[in-house]
Amino acid sequence: MTQPPRHAVEHRPDEHRFVVRYPEGEGELTYTLPEPGVIDLQHTGADEPLRGRGVGEALVRAALDHARRAHLRVIPTCHFVRHWLARHPAEQDVLARR
Protein backbone atom coordinates (compact mmCIF):
# COMPACT_ATOMS: atom_id res chain seq x y z
CA MET A 1 0.00 0.00 0.00
CA THR A 2 1.35 3.44 -0.89
CA GLN A 3 1.71 5.90 1.99
CA PRO A 4 0.06 9.30 1.54
CA PRO A 5 2.49 12.18 1.10
CA ARG A 6 3.64 14.00 4.22
CA HIS A 7 2.58 17.61 4.32
CA ALA A 8 4.39 20.25 6.32
CA VAL A 9 1.60 21.93 8.27
CA GLU A 10 2.39 25.31 9.77
CA HIS A 11 0.36 26.61 12.71
CA ARG A 12 -0.17 30.36 12.55
CA PRO A 13 -1.80 31.15 15.90
CA ASP A 14 -1.84 34.90 15.26
CA GLU A 15 -4.02 34.22 12.18
CA HIS A 16 -6.01 31.38 13.82
CA ARG A 17 -5.19 28.90 11.09
CA PHE A 18 -3.15 25.88 10.08
CA VAL A 19 -1.57 26.14 6.62
CA VAL A 20 0.06 23.90 4.02
CA ARG A 21 1.87 25.77 1.24
CA TYR A 22 3.10 24.51 -2.10
CA PRO A 23 4.14 26.40 -5.25
CA GLU A 24 0.84 25.39 -6.85
CA GLY A 25 -1.37 26.51 -3.98
CA GLU A 26 -2.30 26.58 -0.33
CA GLY A 27 -4.56 24.67 2.01
CA GLU A 28 -5.85 25.96 5.31
CA LEU A 29 -7.94 25.11 8.33
CA THR A 30 -9.24 28.16 10.17
CA TYR A 31 -10.45 28.24 13.75
CA THR A 32 -11.68 30.42 16.58
CA LEU A 33 -11.19 30.19 20.32
CA PRO A 34 -14.75 30.89 21.53
CA GLU A 35 -14.01 30.31 25.20
CA PRO A 36 -11.13 29.18 27.40
CA GLY A 37 -10.19 25.56 26.72
CA VAL A 38 -12.13 25.31 23.45
CA ILE A 39 -11.08 25.45 19.79
CA ASP A 40 -13.74 25.65 17.07
CA LEU A 41 -12.46 24.22 13.77
CA GLN A 42 -14.47 26.30 11.32
CA HIS A 43 -13.32 25.90 7.73
CA THR A 44 -11.01 23.68 5.71
CA GLY A 45 -10.12 24.48 2.14
CA ALA A 46 -7.44 23.88 -0.46
CA ASP A 47 -6.65 25.37 -3.82
CA GLU A 48 -7.75 23.14 -6.70
CA PRO A 49 -4.29 21.71 -7.55
CA LEU A 50 -3.95 20.38 -4.00
CA ARG A 51 -7.31 18.66 -3.72
CA GLY A 52 -7.26 14.89 -3.41
CA ARG A 53 -3.67 14.87 -2.14
CA GLY A 54 -4.37 14.43 1.58
CA VAL A 55 -3.96 18.09 2.48
CA GLY A 56 -7.29 18.26 4.34
CA GLU A 57 -6.45 15.20 6.41
CA ALA A 58 -3.02 16.61 7.28
CA LEU A 59 -4.62 19.87 8.40
CA VAL A 60 -7.21 18.11 10.57
CA ARG A 61 -4.59 15.86 12.16
CA ALA A 62 -2.37 18.88 12.91
CA ALA A 63 -5.28 20.75 14.49
CA LEU A 64 -6.27 17.76 16.63
CA ASP A 65 -2.65 17.21 17.70
CA HIS A 66 -2.47 20.86 18.69
CA ALA A 67 -5.74 20.58 20.63
CA ARG A 68 -4.41 17.59 22.57
CA ARG A 69 -1.08 19.26 23.39
CA ALA A 70 -2.84 22.47 24.47
CA HIS A 71 -5.57 20.57 26.40
CA LEU A 72 -8.32 22.09 24.24
CA ARG A 73 -11.74 20.58 23.55
CA VAL A 74 -12.74 20.63 19.86
CA ILE A 75 -15.94 21.89 18.28
CA PRO A 76 -16.01 20.60 14.68
CA THR A 77 -18.07 23.31 12.95
CA CYS A 78 -16.39 22.58 9.60
CA HIS A 79 -18.26 19.99 7.53
CA PHE A 80 -15.00 18.40 6.33
CA VAL A 81 -13.73 18.03 9.90
CA ARG A 82 -17.05 16.48 11.05
CA HIS A 83 -16.99 14.04 8.12
CA TRP A 84 -13.34 13.14 8.79
CA LEU A 85 -14.02 12.55 12.49
CA ALA A 86 -16.98 10.29 11.64
CA ARG A 87 -14.56 8.10 9.66
CA HIS A 88 -11.94 8.15 12.46
CA PRO A 89 -13.80 7.44 15.73
CA ALA A 90 -10.55 6.92 17.66
CA GLU A 91 -9.79 10.62 17.11
CA GLN A 92 -13.02 11.80 18.74
CA ASP A 93 -11.53 11.88 22.26
CA VAL A 94 -10.93 15.65 21.95
CA LEU A 95 -14.49 16.60 21.07
CA ALA A 96 -16.28 19.07 23.28
CA ARG A 97 -19.38 17.59 24.86
CA ARG A 98 -22.47 19.66 24.32
DSSP file (Angstrom, degrees, kcal/mol; ACC not computed):
  #  RESIDUE AA STRUCTURE BP1 BP2  ACC     N-H-->O    O-->H-N    N-H-->O    O-->H-N    TCO  KAPPA ALPHA  PHI   PSI    X-CA   Y-CA   Z-CA
    1    1 A M              0   0    0      0, 0.0     2,-0.3     0, 0.0     0, 0.0   0.000 360.0 360.0 360.0 135.3    0.0    0.0    0.0
    2    2 A T        -     0   0    0      1,-0.1     0, 0.0     0, 0.0     0, 0.0  -0.624 360.0-127.2 -80.7 133.3    1.4    3.4   -0.9
    3    3 A Q        -     0   0    0     -2,-0.3     3,-0.1     1,-0.1    -1,-0.1  -0.557  27.5-109.9 -77.2 142.3    1.7    5.9    2.0
    4    4 A P        -     0   0    0      0, 0.0    -1,-0.1     0, 0.0    50,-0.1  -0.371  45.6 -90.5 -66.8 153.6    0.1    9.3    1.5
    5    5 A P        -     0   0    0      0, 0.0     2,-0.4     0, 0.0    48,-0.0  -0.312  39.1-116.3 -65.2 148.8    2.5   12.2    1.1
    6    6 A R        -     0   0    0     -3,-0.1     2,-0.4     2,-0.0    49,-0.1  -0.719  28.9-155.9 -84.8 133.0    3.6   14.0    4.2
    7    7 A H        -     0   0    0     -2,-0.4     2,-1.0    47,-0.1    13,-0.0  -0.920  15.7-129.8-112.3 136.0    2.6   17.6    4.3
    8    8 A A        -     0   0    0     -2,-0.4     2,-0.5    13,-0.2    13,-0.5  -0.738  29.1-163.0 -84.0 103.9    4.4   20.3    6.3
    9    9 A V        -     0   0    0     -2,-1.0     2,-0.5    11,-0.1    11,-0.2  -0.779   1.6-157.8 -93.8 128.4    1.6   21.9    8.3
   10   10 A E  E     -A   19   0A   0      9,-3.3     9,-2.9    -2,-0.5     2,-0.6  -0.901   7.7-144.0-105.9 129.9    2.4   25.3    9.8
   11   11 A H  E     -A   18   0A   0     -2,-0.5     7,-0.2     7,-0.2     3,-0.1  -0.839  13.2-172.6 -93.0 125.2    0.4   26.6   12.7
   12   12 A R  E >>> +A   17   0A   0      5,-3.1     3,-1.5    -2,-0.6     5,-1.4  -0.773   6.6 176.3-115.7  82.9   -0.2   30.4   12.6
   13   13 A P  T 345S+     0   0    0      0, 0.0     3,-0.5     0, 0.0    -1,-0.1   0.810  77.5  60.1 -62.1 -30.7   -1.8   31.2   15.9
   14   14 A D  T 345S+     0   0    0      1,-0.2    -2,-0.0    -3,-0.1    -3,-0.0   0.752 114.3  37.2 -68.1 -21.9   -1.8   34.9   15.3
   15   15 A E  T <45S-     0   0    0     -3,-1.5    -1,-0.2     2,-0.2    16,-0.2   0.426 109.0-124.9-104.0  -3.6   -4.0   34.2   12.2
   16   16 A H  T  <5S+     0   0    0     -4,-0.8    15,-2.3    -3,-0.5     2,-0.3   0.944  71.8 104.8  56.2  52.7   -6.0   31.4   13.8
   17   17 A R  E   < -AB  12  30A   0     -5,-1.4    -5,-3.1    13,-0.2     2,-0.4  -0.997  64.4-135.2-157.3 157.2   -5.2   28.9   11.1
   18   18 A F  E     -AB  11  29A   0     11,-2.4    11,-2.1    -2,-0.3     2,-0.4  -0.921  34.2-164.5-108.4 139.5   -3.2   25.9   10.1
   19   19 A V  E     -AB  10  28A   0     -9,-2.9    -9,-3.3    -2,-0.4     2,-0.4  -0.965  23.2-167.5-134.9 142.9   -1.6   26.1    6.6
   20   20 A V  E     - B   0  27A   0      7,-2.4     7,-2.7    -2,-0.4     2,-0.4  -1.000  21.2-165.2-122.2 127.7    0.1   23.9    4.0
   21   21 A R  E     + B   0  26A   0    -13,-0.5     5,-0.2    -2,-0.4   -13,-0.2  -0.948  15.8 163.1-121.7 135.4    1.9   25.8    1.2
   22   22 A Y  E >   - B   0  25A   0      3,-2.9     3,-1.6    -2,-0.4    28,-0.0  -0.920  51.8-104.6-136.0 161.7    3.1   24.5   -2.1
   23   23 A P  T 3  S+     0   0    0      0, 0.0     3,-0.1     0, 0.0    -1,-0.0   0.843 122.0  50.4 -56.5 -31.9    4.1   26.4   -5.2
   24   24 A E  T 3  S-     0   0    0      1,-0.2     2,-0.3    25,-0.1    26,-0.1   0.457 125.6 -51.2 -89.4   0.2    0.8   25.4   -6.8
   25   25 A G  E <   -B   22   0A   0     -3,-1.6    -3,-2.9    24,-0.1     2,-0.3  -0.962  51.1 -92.6 158.2-173.3   -1.4   26.5   -4.0
   26   26 A E  E     -B   21   0A   0     -2,-0.3    21,-2.2    -5,-0.2     2,-0.3  -0.965  16.0-158.8-137.2 147.3   -2.3   26.6   -0.3
   27   27 A G  E     -BC  20  46A   0     -7,-2.7    -7,-2.4    -2,-0.3     2,-0.3  -0.946  18.8-178.9-122.0 150.2   -4.6   24.7    2.0
   28   28 A E  E     -BC  19  45A   0     17,-3.0    17,-2.5    -2,-0.3     2,-0.4  -0.994  25.8-157.8-148.7 154.3   -5.8   26.0    5.3
   29   29 A L  E     -BC  18  44A   0    -11,-2.1   -11,-2.4    -2,-0.3     2,-0.3  -0.981  24.3-159.9-128.4 118.1   -7.9   25.1    8.3
   30   30 A T  E     +BC  17  43A   0     13,-2.8    12,-2.0    -2,-0.4    13,-1.3  -0.666  13.5 175.0 -99.9 155.5   -9.2   28.2   10.2
   31   31 A Y  E     - C   0  41A   0    -15,-2.3     2,-0.3    -2,-0.3    10,-0.2  -0.958  20.3-145.2-150.4 165.5  -10.5   28.2   13.8
   32   32 A T  E     - C   0  40A   0      8,-1.8     8,-2.7    -2,-0.3     3,-0.1  -0.864  17.3-135.6-125.9 166.5  -11.7   30.4   16.6
   33   33 A L  E     +     0   0A   0     -2,-0.3     6,-0.2     6,-0.2     4,-0.0  -0.775  27.8 175.5-119.9  82.4  -11.2   30.2   20.3
   34   34 A P  E     -     0   0A   0      0, 0.0    -1,-0.1     0, 0.0     5,-0.1   0.732  65.6  -4.9 -68.0 -23.8  -14.8   30.9   21.5
   35   35 A E  E >  S- C   0  38A   0      3,-0.5     3,-1.8    -3,-0.1    -3,-0.0  -0.974  96.4 -65.0-159.8 163.2  -14.0   30.3   25.2
   36   36 A P  T 3  S+     0   0    0      0, 0.0     3,-0.1     0, 0.0    36,-0.0  -0.291 120.3  14.4 -56.1 133.5  -11.1   29.2   27.4
   37   37 A G  T 3  S+     0   0    0      1,-0.2    36,-3.0    33,-0.1     2,-0.4   0.551 107.9 101.2  81.7   8.4  -10.2   25.6   26.7
   38   38 A V  E <   -Cd  35  73A   0     -3,-1.8    -3,-0.5    34,-0.2     2,-0.4  -0.987  46.6-170.5-132.5 135.7  -12.1   25.3   23.5
   39   39 A I  E     - d   0  74A   0     34,-2.8    36,-2.6    -2,-0.4     2,-0.7  -0.993  11.8-154.0-121.3 130.7  -11.1   25.5   19.8
   40   40 A D  E     -Cd  32  75A   0     -8,-2.7    -8,-1.8    -2,-0.4     2,-0.8  -0.907   7.6-150.3-107.0 108.5  -13.7   25.7   17.1
   41   41 A L  E     +Cd  31  76A   0     34,-2.2    37,-2.7    -2,-0.7    36,-0.5  -0.702  27.1 169.7 -80.6 109.2  -12.5   24.2   13.8
   42   42 A Q  E     +     0   0A   0    -12,-2.0     2,-0.3    -2,-0.8    37,-0.2   0.841  47.3  10.6 -99.8 -37.6  -14.5   26.3   11.3
   43   43 A H  E     -C   30   0A   0    -13,-1.3   -13,-2.8    35,-0.2     2,-0.4  -0.977  46.7-170.0-153.5 133.2  -13.3   25.9    7.7
   44   44 A T  E     +C   29   0A   0     -2,-0.3     2,-0.3   -15,-0.2   -15,-0.2  -0.981  23.3 155.7-120.2 134.1  -11.0   23.7    5.7
   45   45 A G  E     -C   28   0A   0    -17,-2.5   -17,-3.0    -2,-0.4     2,-0.3  -0.994  19.8-167.3-154.6 157.0  -10.1   24.5    2.1
   46   46 A A  E     -C   27   0A   0     -2,-0.3   -19,-0.3   -19,-0.3     5,-0.1  -0.997  33.8-102.5-145.6 143.9   -7.4   23.9   -0.5
   47   47 A D    >>  -     0   0    0    -21,-2.2     3,-2.2    -2,-0.3     4,-0.7  -0.330  47.1-102.1 -61.0 149.8   -6.7   25.4   -3.8
   48   48 A E  G >4 S+     0   0    0      1,-0.3     3,-1.2     2,-0.2    -1,-0.1   0.814 118.0  57.8 -48.3 -45.4   -7.8   23.1   -6.7
   49   49 A P  G 34 S+     0   0    0      0, 0.0    -1,-0.3     0, 0.0   -24,-0.1   0.726 108.1  49.2 -62.9 -17.9   -4.3   21.7   -7.6
   50   50 A L  G X4>S+     0   0    0     -3,-2.2     3,-1.4   -26,-0.1     5,-0.5   0.573  83.2 113.9 -95.7 -10.6   -3.9   20.4   -4.0
   51   51 A R  T <<5S+     0   0    0     -3,-1.2    -4,-0.0    -4,-0.7   -24,-0.0  -0.336  77.9  21.8 -67.2 141.6   -7.3   18.7   -3.7
   52   52 A G  T 3 5S+     0   0    0     -2,-0.0    -1,-0.2     1,-0.0    -2,-0.0   0.575  96.3 100.9  81.1  10.2   -7.3   14.9   -3.4
   53   53 A R  T < 5S-     0   0    0     -3,-1.4    -2,-0.1   -49,-0.1    -1,-0.0   0.231 101.2 -99.4-111.5  11.9   -3.7   14.9   -2.1
   54   54 A G  T  >5S+     0   0    0    -50,-0.1     4,-2.1    -4,-0.1     5,-0.2   0.589  83.6 129.1  85.0  10.0   -4.4   14.4    1.6
   55   55 A V  H  ><S+     0   0    0     -5,-0.5     4,-2.4     2,-0.2     5,-0.2   0.930  71.9  50.8 -64.6 -45.9   -4.0   18.1    2.5
   56   56 A G  H  > S+     0   0    0      1,-0.2     4,-2.5     2,-0.2    -1,-0.2   0.917 110.6  48.9 -59.1 -44.8   -7.3   18.3    4.3
   57   57 A E  H  > S+     0   0    0      1,-0.2     4,-2.8     2,-0.2    -1,-0.2   0.914 110.2  51.4 -62.0 -42.6   -6.5   15.2    6.4
   58   58 A A  H  X S+     0   0    0     -4,-2.1     4,-2.2     1,-0.2    -1,-0.2   0.899 110.7  49.1 -61.5 -40.2   -3.0   16.6    7.3
   59   59 A L  H  X S+     0   0    0     -4,-2.4     4,-2.3     2,-0.2    -2,-0.2   0.920 112.1  47.4 -65.5 -44.1   -4.6   19.9    8.4
   60   60 A V  H  X S+     0   0    0     -4,-2.5     4,-2.6     2,-0.2     5,-0.2   0.933 112.4  49.4 -63.9 -45.7   -7.2   18.1   10.6
   61   61 A R  H  X S+     0   0    0     -4,-2.8     4,-2.6     1,-0.2    -1,-0.2   0.911 111.2  49.8 -60.5 -41.9   -4.6   15.9   12.2
   62   62 A A  H  X S+     0   0    0     -4,-2.2     4,-2.4    -5,-0.2    -1,-0.2   0.913 111.7  48.5 -62.9 -42.3   -2.4   18.9   12.9
   63   63 A A  H  X S+     0   0    0     -4,-2.3     4,-2.4     2,-0.2    -2,-0.2   0.905 113.0  46.9 -65.6 -41.3   -5.3   20.8   14.5
   64   64 A L  H  X S+     0   0    0     -4,-2.6     4,-2.4     2,-0.2    -2,-0.2   0.892 111.3  51.5 -68.4 -38.8   -6.3   17.8   16.6
   65   65 A D  H  X S+     0   0    0     -4,-2.6     4,-2.5    -5,-0.2    -2,-0.2   0.921 111.0  48.7 -61.4 -42.9   -2.7   17.2   17.7
   66   66 A H  H  X S+     0   0    0     -4,-2.4     4,-2.6     1,-0.2    -2,-0.2   0.929 109.3  52.5 -61.2 -45.3   -2.5   20.9   18.7
   67   67 A A  H  <>S+     0   0    0     -4,-2.4     5,-3.2     1,-0.2     4,-0.4   0.908 110.9  47.6 -59.2 -42.4   -5.7   20.6   20.6
   68   68 A R  H ><5S+     0   0    0     -4,-2.4     3,-1.1     3,-0.2    -1,-0.2   0.943 113.0  47.0 -64.3 -47.5   -4.4   17.6   22.6
   69   69 A R  H 3<5S+     0   0    0     -4,-2.5    -2,-0.2     1,-0.3    -1,-0.2   0.869 117.6  43.0 -62.3 -36.1   -1.1   19.3   23.4
   70   70 A A  T 3<5S-     0   0    0     -4,-2.6    -1,-0.3    -5,-0.2    -2,-0.2   0.391 111.2-120.2 -91.4   3.1   -2.8   22.5   24.5
   71   71 A H  T < 5 +     0   0    0     -3,-1.1     2,-0.3    -4,-0.4    -3,-0.2   0.919  59.7 154.5  57.2  47.0   -5.6   20.6   26.4
   72   72 A L      < -     0   0    0     -5,-3.2     2,-0.3    -6,-0.2   -34,-0.2  -0.819  42.7-133.1-104.9 145.2   -8.3   22.1   24.2
   73   73 A R  E     -d   38   0A   0    -36,-3.0   -34,-2.8    -2,-0.3     2,-0.4  -0.773  28.6-129.4 -91.8 143.6  -11.7   20.6   23.5
   74   74 A V  E     -de  39  95A   0     20,-3.3    22,-3.0    -2,-0.3   -34,-0.2  -0.805  18.1-166.3-105.3 131.2  -12.7   20.6   19.9
   75   75 A I  E     -d   40   0A   0    -36,-2.6   -34,-2.2    -2,-0.4     2,-1.4  -0.975  16.6-151.4-106.2 117.5  -15.9   21.9   18.3
   76   76 A P  E     +d   41   0A   0      0, 0.0     6,-0.2     0, 0.0   -34,-0.1  -0.562  34.9 153.4 -92.2  74.5  -16.0   20.6   14.7
   77   77 A T        +     0   0    0     -2,-1.4   -35,-0.2   -36,-0.5     2,-0.1   0.873  49.1  91.2 -66.7 -36.6  -18.1   23.3   13.0
   78   78 A C  S  > S-     0   0    0    -37,-2.7     4,-2.4    -3,-0.3     5,-0.2  -0.389  75.0-141.0 -64.2 130.7  -16.4   22.6    9.6
   79   79 A H  H  > S+     0   0    0    -37,-0.2     4,-2.7     1,-0.2     5,-0.2   0.905 102.0  52.3 -59.1 -44.0  -18.3   20.0    7.5
   80   80 A F  H  > S+     0   0    0      1,-0.2     4,-2.7     2,-0.2    -1,-0.2   0.920 109.9  48.4 -60.3 -44.4  -15.0   18.4    6.3
   81   81 A V  H  > S+     0   0    0      2,-0.2     4,-2.7     1,-0.2    -1,-0.2   0.923 111.9  49.1 -62.9 -44.9  -13.7   18.0    9.9
   82   82 A R  H  X S+     0   0    0     -4,-2.4     4,-2.0     1,-0.2    -2,-0.2   0.929 113.2  47.1 -59.6 -45.5  -17.0   16.5   11.0
   83   83 A H  H  X S+     0   0    0     -4,-2.7     4,-1.2     2,-0.2    -2,-0.2   0.911 112.7  49.4 -63.2 -43.0  -17.0   14.0    8.1
   84   84 A W  H >X S+     0   0    0     -4,-2.7     4,-0.7     1,-0.2     3,-0.5   0.926 110.5  50.1 -62.8 -45.1  -13.3   13.1    8.8
   85   85 A L  H >< S+     0   0    0     -4,-2.7     3,-0.7     1,-0.2     6,-0.2   0.852 104.7  58.1 -62.9 -35.1  -14.0   12.6   12.5
   86   86 A A  H 3< S+     0   0    0     -4,-2.0    -1,-0.2     1,-0.2    -2,-0.2   0.833 109.2  45.6 -63.6 -31.1  -17.0   10.3   11.6
   87   87 A R  H << S+     0   0    0     -4,-1.2    -1,-0.2    -3,-0.5    -2,-0.2   0.555 116.6  46.6 -86.8  -9.1  -14.6    8.1    9.7
   88   88 A H    X<  +     0   0    0     -3,-0.7     3,-2.2    -4,-0.7    -1,-0.2  -0.588  62.9 168.5-131.9  70.1  -11.9    8.2   12.5
   89   89 A P  G >  S+     0   0    0      0, 0.0     3,-1.6     0, 0.0    -1,-0.1   0.767  73.4  66.4 -58.9 -27.2  -13.8    7.4   15.7
   90   90 A A  G 3  S+     0   0    0      1,-0.3     3,-0.5     2,-0.1    -5,-0.1   0.704  97.2  56.9 -67.2 -17.2  -10.5    6.9   17.7
   91   91 A E  G X  S+     0   0    0     -3,-2.2     3,-0.8    -6,-0.2    -1,-0.3   0.450  82.0  87.6 -90.5  -1.5   -9.8   10.6   17.1
   92   92 A Q  G X   +     0   0    0     -3,-1.6     3,-1.6     1,-0.2    -1,-0.2   0.422  55.8  97.9 -81.3   2.5  -13.0   11.8   18.7
   93   93 A D  G 3  S+     0   0    0     -3,-0.5    -1,-0.2     1,-0.3    -2,-0.1   0.725  81.0  54.4 -63.4 -20.6  -11.5   11.9   22.3
   94   94 A V  G <  S+     0   0    0     -3,-0.8   -20,-3.3   -21,-0.1    -1,-0.3   0.459  79.9 122.3 -93.1  -1.5  -10.9   15.6   22.0
   95   95 A L  B <   -e   74   0A   0     -3,-1.6     2,-0.3   -22,-0.2   -20,-0.2  -0.344  65.8-119.0 -67.0 140.5  -14.5   16.6   21.1
   96   96 A A        -     0   0    0    -22,-3.0     2,-0.5   -57,-0.1    -1,-0.1  -0.566  26.8-127.4 -72.5 137.9  -16.3   19.1   23.3
   97   97 A R              0   0    0     -2,-0.3    -1,-0.0     1,-0.1   -24,-0.0  -0.777 360.0 360.0 -90.4 129.6  -19.4   17.6   24.9
   98   98 A R              0   0    0     -2,-0.5    -1,-0.1     0, 0.0    -2,-0.0   0.394 360.0 360.0-109.4 360.0  -22.5   19.7   24.3
